[in-house]
Amino acid sequence: MTKFSATSRQAGYLTRGRARALRRSRWTMLLLVLAPVAWAATPITLRFSDVAPGNTLPAGWKAYAMSRHRPAAPMAIVRDGADSVFHIDADRAAGAIAHTLDLPAATMLGWRWKVDRSVAAADMSKKKGDDFAARVYVFFDVPLSSLSWLQRMKLKLARRTLGHTMPTAALCYVWDNRHPIGTIAPSPYSPLIRTIVLQSGNTHAGQWQVQDRNLAADYLAAFGRPAPRITGIALSADTDNTGGHAQAWFGDVTLTPASEP
């Protein structure tokens, strides 16, 4: 850690008033560095567009298990026009990749996505119908101590079953089959996940759609309380519950500072 006190030799040349002023200014600098709402870096772009087609994911992305009972859907970097994009072919299967983050809640998330069709038999109110042609998850750092005993036990079991760290809360942006855009509903699997419909039906199937979301505002609308820090993001498509088939494509993902809601 950087030391803010002057050396003994330097202190000998400072008046008492100047020394106090220097200490105050250095404490101010330390507080600014530690302020959690400040973005220390420039906006982030998680790129697929400049990656060679194939099965190798860009740095930072990892396969994210959705189920231990069914094989993962095929996933790859493919060409779409002049750019590379991430593709999932979900045929009675689920596929996802995740990227760890550590960002303040006041963040804008942007991406583009495309599907070939929505999942006709999906029903977001039921576990057996919880399928979507495309999903974007955002993970949040809710303290375990704020969860009920039952929620902590379910989370522990899910982490043990899937073999990776599960988030304590998440927003799930989806391409649904029939619910109105803007619908917000709890996941049938967990009250710690809120589903938000951004695209619905097949009107725009086969067409790239651009999304921009204020994550802090969406979290507040979905959970009724201020958002904690953001810990990760995941891209997914799944048809394993309904036995359907859908394909999803995702372009570059951007994360930029946003104002508080």
C-alpha positions in Angstrom: 0.0 0.0 0.0 1.3 3.5 -0.8 2.4 5.3 2.3 1.1 8.9 2.7 3.3 10.2 5.5 6.3 12.2 4.6 9.8 11.0 5.4 11.4 12.4 8.6 13.7 14.5 6.5 10.9 16.0 4.4 8.8 16.7 7.5 11.7 18.8 8.9 11.2 21.3 6.1 7.4 21.6 6.5 5.6 23.9 8.8 3.0 22.4 11.1 0.2 24.0 9.1 1.5 22.7 5.8 1.9 19.2 7.3 -1.7 19.2 8.5 -2.9 20.4 5.1 -0.9 17.7 3.4 -2.3 15.0 5.6 -5.9 16.2 4.9 -5.3 16.2 1.2 -3.9 12.7 1.3 -6.8 11.4 3.3 -9.1 13.0 0.7 -7.2 11.2 -2.0 -7.6 7.9 -0.2 -11.4 8.3 0.3 -11.8 9.1 -3.4 -9.9 5.9 -4.3 -12.1 3.8 -2.0 -15.4 5.3 -3.1 -17.5 2.3 -4.4 -19.6 4.3 -6.9 -16.7 5.5 -8.9 -15.7 3.7 -12.1 -11.9 3.4 -12.0 -11.7 2.2 -15.6 -13.1 3.2 -19.0 -16.2 1.5 -20.4 -15.8 -2.2 -21.0 -16.5 -4.1 -24.2 -16.6 -7.9 -24.1 -15.9 -8.7 -27.7 -16.8 -11.6 -29.9 -16.5 -9.6 -33.2 -12.7 -9.8 -33.5 -12.4 -13.5 -32.4 -11.7 -16.2 -35.0 -14.6 -18.6 -35.6 -14.4 -21.9 -33.7 -14.9 -23.4 -30.3 -12.4 -21.3 -28.4 -14.1 -18.6 -26.3 -12.6 -15.1 -25.8 -10.6 -14.5 -22.7 -12.7 -14.2 -19.5 -15.7 -16.3 -20.8 -16.3 -19.8 -19.5 -18.9 -22.5 -20.1 -21.6 -22.2 -17.5 -23.5 -25.4 -16.5 -27.3 -25.1 -16.6 -28.0 -28.8 -15.8 -26.1 -31.9 -14.7 -28.8 -34.2 -16.1 -28.7 -33.2 -19.8 -25.8 -32.5 -22.2 -25.0 -28.9 -22.9 -26.2 -27.4 -26.2 -23.4 -26.9 -28.8 -21.8 -23.4 -28.6 -19.3 -21.7 -30.9 -18.0 -18.5 -32.3 -19.4 -18.1 -35.8 -19.4 -15.6 -38.6 -22.4 -13.4 -39.2 -21.7 -11.0 -42.1 -18.4 -9.2 -41.4 -18.3 -10.0 -37.6 -17.9 -12.9 -35.4 -20.7 -13.6 -32.9 -21.5 -16.2 -30.2 -23.9 -18.9 -31.2 -26.0 -21.5 -29.2 -27.9 -24.3 -30.9 -30.3 -25.4 -28.2 -32.1 -28.6 -29.4 -33.8 -30.0 -26.3 -30.8 -28.7 -24.4 -29.4 -25.7 -22.6 -26.2 -23.8 -23.2 -24.6 -20.8 -21.4 -21.3 -19.0 -20.9 -20.5 -16.6 -18.1 -18.0 -13.8 -17.4 -17.0 -12.6 -13.9 -17.3 -8.9 -13.2 -16.9 -6.5 -10.3 -18.8 -3.3 -11.1 -21.0 -0.9 -9.2 -24.8 -1.2 -9.7 -24.9 2.1 -11.6 -24.0 0.4 -14.9 -25.5 0.4 -18.4 -25.5 -2.9 -20.2 -25.7 -3.0 -23.9 -25.8 -5.9 -26.4 -27.4 -7.2 -29.6 -29.0 -10.6 -30.1 -30.9 -12.6 -32.6 -33.0 -15.9 -32.5 -34.4 -18.0 -35.3 -37.6 -18.6 -33.4 -39.1 -18.3 -29.9 -39.8 -21.4 -27.9 -43.5 -22.2 -28.7 -44.3 -24.3 -25.7 -42.5 -22.1 -23.1 -44.4 -20.9 -20.0 -42.3 -18.7 -17.8 -44.6 -19.3 -14.8 -43.8 -23.0 -14.5 -40.6 -25.0 -14.1 -41.5 -27.3 -16.9 -42.0 -24.4 -19.2 -39.0 -22.2 -18.2 -37.3 -22.1 -21.6 -36.2 -19.2 -23.7 -34.7 -18.8 -27.1 -32.2 -16.4 -25.6 -31.4 -15.1 -22.1 -28.9 -12.6 -20.6 -28.3 -13.0 -16.9 -26.8 -10.3 -14.7 -25.5 -11.5 -11.3 -25.5 -9.4 -8.1 -23.7 -9.7 -4.8 -26.5 -10.0 -2.2 -25.0 -10.9 1.2 -25.8 -14.5 2.2 -26.8 -13.1 5.7 -29.8 -11.3 4.1 -31.2 -14.6 2.8 -33.6 -16.9 4.7 -32.3 -20.2 6.0 -34.3 -22.0 3.3 -32.9 -19.8 0.5 -29.3 -20.4 1.7 -29.8 -24.1 1.8 -31.3 -24.2 -1.7 -28.4 -22.0 -3.0 -25.9 -24.4 -1.3 -27.5 -27.4 -3.0 -27.6 -25.7 -6.4 -23.9 -24.8 -6.1 -23.0 -28.4 -5.1 -25.2 -29.9 -7.9 -23.9 -27.7 -10.7 -20.3 -27.5 -9.6 -19.9 -23.7 -9.7 -20.7 -20.6 -7.7 -24.4 -19.6 -8.1 -25.3 -15.9 -7.7 -27.2 -14.7 -4.7 -29.5 -12.7 -7.0 -29.9 -12.2 -10.7 -31.8 -10.3 -13.4 -32.7 -12.5 -16.4 -33.5 -10.6 -19.6 -35.3 -13.0 -22.0 -36.6 -13.4 -25.6 -40.0 -14.9 -24.6 -42.7 -16.5 -26.8 -45.9 -14.5 -25.8 -45.7 -12.2 -22.7 -45.7 -8.5 -23.3 -42.4 -6.7 -23.5 -41.6 -5.1 -20.1 -43.2 -8.0 -18.1 -41.3 -8.7 -14.9 -41.8 -11.9 -13.0 -40.1 -14.1 -10.5 -38.4 -17.3 -11.8 -40.3 -20.4 -11.0 -37.0 -21.9 -9.8 -36.0 -19.1 -7.4 -37.4 -15.9 -5.8 -33.8 -14.6 -6.1 -34.1 -14.3 -9.9 -36.4 -11.9 -11.7 -37.2 -12.4 -15.4 -37.7 -9.3 -17.6 -39.1 -9.7 -21.1 -37.3 -7.6 -23.7 -38.4 -9.4 -26.9 -41.5 -11.6 -27.4 -42.8 -13.8 -30.2 -41.5 -14.2 -33.7 -42.1 -10.7 -35.1 -38.3 -10.0 -35.0 -37.1 -13.5 -35.3 -34.1 -13.7 -37.7 -33.3 -10.0 -37.1 -30.7 -8.4 -34.9 -32.2 -6.5 -32.0 -30.2 -4.0 -29.9 -30.8 -3.7 -26.1 -29.6 -1.1 -23.6 -30.5 -1.5 -19.9 -29.9 0.5 -16.8 -29.1 -2.3 -14.4 -29.6 -0.4 -11.1 -33.0 0.9 -12.3 -34.1 -2.6 -13.5 -33.0 -4.2 -10.2 -35.0 -1.6 -8.2 -38.1 -2.2 -10.4 -37.7 -6.0 -10.1 -36.8 -6.4 -6.4 -38.0 -3.1 -4.9 -34.7 -2.3 -3.3 -31.4 -0.7 -4.4 -29.0 -3.0 -6.3 -25.8 -4.3 -4.8 -22.6 -4.7 -6.8 -22.6 -6.6 -10.1 -20.5 -9.9 -10.0 -21.1 -11.4 -13.5 -23.0 -11.9 -16.7 -24.1 -14.9 -18.6 -25.5 -15.5 -22.1 -27.8 -18.5 -22.6 -30.4 -20.3 -24.7 -32.4 -23.3 -23.4 -35.1 -25.6 -24.6 -34.4 -28.6 -22.2 -37.7 -28.3 -20.2 -40.1 -28.2 -23.2 -38.1 -30.3 -25.7 -38.1 -27.6 -28.3 -35.4 -26.2 -30.6 -34.1 -22.7 -30.9 -30.9 -20.9 -32.0 -29.5 -17.7 -30.5 -26.7 -15.4 -31.6 -25.1 -12.7 -29.4 -22.9 -9.8 -30.4 -20.4 -7.7 -28.4 -21.5 -6.8 -24.8 -20.8 -3.3 -23.5 -20.8 -2.0 -19.9 -20.6 1.7 -19.2 -21.2 3.9 -16.1 -24.8 5.1 -15.5 -26.5 7.5 -13.2 -28.2 6.2 -10.1 -32.0 5.6 -10.5 
